[in-house]
Every structure is written in structure tokens, then in C-alpha cells.
Amino acid sequence: MGPLGEDEGIPLEELKSKLAAAKSVASNVKVRTRFARLTQDLREENDYSTQFIEAKMSEKLNEAILREMVKQV
């Protein structure tokens, strides 16, 4: 296994930048609210298949996550 990012060949500064962006996204209220709605949809539909989860993630979260990641770079 080794240190984080070593196997992928990610330079330390780039790794720090990506981790800071991920931390920012995870603490963003809009993203967290959308994630809560996603979990609510999964429970209501009672469908935990990979395809359904991927579709709902794309619908509810991807845009918000990408928008926040761009802000951090």
C-alpha cells in the first residue's frame, strides 16, 4: 500500500491540493443537503443497485461536487 498517492504517482503538492478541495466539498452545505436527499431517494425507492445509485448520484451530486472542486483549484 504505502503512503497516500504514492502508487498513483501523484506529486505531494498536487495531492495536498486535491485533499483540500475534497475537504471543502465535504463541508459544503449544498453538497451535504443534496447527499441527504440522495439517501432519502434510495430509501424511498428501496433500490440499491449500482445502476440506480450511479444515476441518482449523477442527477443530484455530480454537478455540485464539480462546481465546488473548480472553486478550489
Secondary structure, DSSP 8 states (H G I E B T S, - for coil): --STTTTTT--HHHHHHHHHHHHHHHH-HHHHHHHHHHHHHHHHHT---HHHHHHHHIIIIIHHHHHHHHHH-
